[in-house]
Structure formats: structure tokens, C-alpha cells
């Protein structure tokens, strides 16, 4: 009787799993966020700028820093009115300027997450004495995560890297362009930057300018990000009543049931006939 009760308990536990007590993995779809521009610079001439993200759009909780400034000389930041995740444009004199910024972010428990940031009339004047100016008619970053996986892309219409030359409107992921002499770059521009998150999500930055402080000729530290979209992790797992969950349940039934049947038959043979 003891063996029979143990087997029934195991089967009951497995039945509860198959009945839908919860998915094999309870991980929910991730959150999505997007912003059009963020500036965080500290220059050696005493000028500093900390602004953005502008037109931040967040679906679910996300770590989006607030707009602020530094205690030192802060470069003036002029931003248009914020309405429905749209900004008329930003201007940080001698550093960066944009036209209209539009962002969107959405989360759906069935479809997953998606985000998008579009920035018009991009102009990076920082380091223009070296680059000749960097501009684009439109900078766009997109990201999506669902059952099929996580993916993203960036498109830079009318991209002009000035004296740097190089990439087209659709650069490969993590395309790096150095600013400065070979082997002595003072900055780098990363186009279509794609950074995997520890939770399985993804961040796509259309343009990411990074100052390389500590090198000869450096003008300071910090970075500028234009058109950023974050999504993920991937969408909800398959339910336990089908797919992977069903096969796991069958395997557990076999794990409990087979030993119980074998032991039960063996003991039955050992019981003398009355």
C-alpha cells in the first residue's frame, strides 16, 4: 500500500503541472523603451552638458535617467514642447542639434515588445574641426522581441560623416568609425550599435558618439546617443498544455509511473496465493 500511495502522489503532482498550474518558465515578456536623444558630456574647457533623454517613451518600468545638469558650466539646452512622446527638436550649441523627435514603445503579452525612435535633421557639431560635421536627414532605431526571438535595426537616411566618409544609410550592426589619426583616435562613432542586455533584451542606438578621455589630444569624456530603442526579453513561453510543456509532463509521468508499476508487479508475484 505504501508503494501505491507514493506512486499516486507523484502522478497527482505531475497532473497538476499538466493542468496548467503555471508555465514551465514564468518569465513574462520584457518592457520596452525608446528615446531620441541623450547628451552626457564633460569637456576639458569646463563646459559640460547633461540632458535628456528627450521624448522618452516607456512601456512598463524602465531605468530612464531624468533630465538634469551638472554643477559646472552647463551648456544651454533648448528643447521644443513635449507632447505624446514627440519633441519639436533639441539644440545644444556647438555640440548637437536635431529636428523633430518621435518615439514609441509597446508591450503585448502575446506579441511581445517593440520600440522605435526617429530623429529628423541630425547634426553633430562636436568635433566638427576634425570631422567636418556629422549629419543625417533621419536617424531611426527599431527593436522587437517575441516568441521568434529578439532583433533590431538602424537606418540613417542622408548620412554624411564629413571627412570620415564610410558607411551607408544601413550600416552593419556595431559599425565603428574612429575620429582622429590611426592608432590615436580621440573619439569613436558607433553606427547601428546593438547591445544585448543581461535579461536577453536588446538596445539599438542609431548613432553613439563616445569621447575617449585619457588619450593624447582628448577634449573630454562622455557620449551622445541619437535614436535609441530597447526591447525584451523575448515573449511569453509556451504553455505547459502543449509543445515543450506537454513533453515535459509526459516525461515526468514516465519517471513516476514506470518504477511504481515495476515494483508493484514484483511484489504481487511475491505474495503467495491463498
Secondary structure, DSSP 8 states (H G I E B T S, - for coil): -HHHHHHHHHHHHHHHHHTTSS-SS------EEEEEEEEEEEETTSEEEEEEEET-EEESS---------SSEE--EEE--B-SSEES-EEETTTEE-S-EEEEEEEETTTEEEEEEEEEEEEE-TTHHHHS-EEEEEEEEEEEEETTEEEEEEEEET-B-GGG----SS--TTEEEEESSTT--SEEEEEEEEEE-TTS-EEEEEEEEEE-TTSTT--EEEEEEEEEEEE-S------TTSHHHHHHHHHHHHHHHHHHHHHHHHHHHHS---
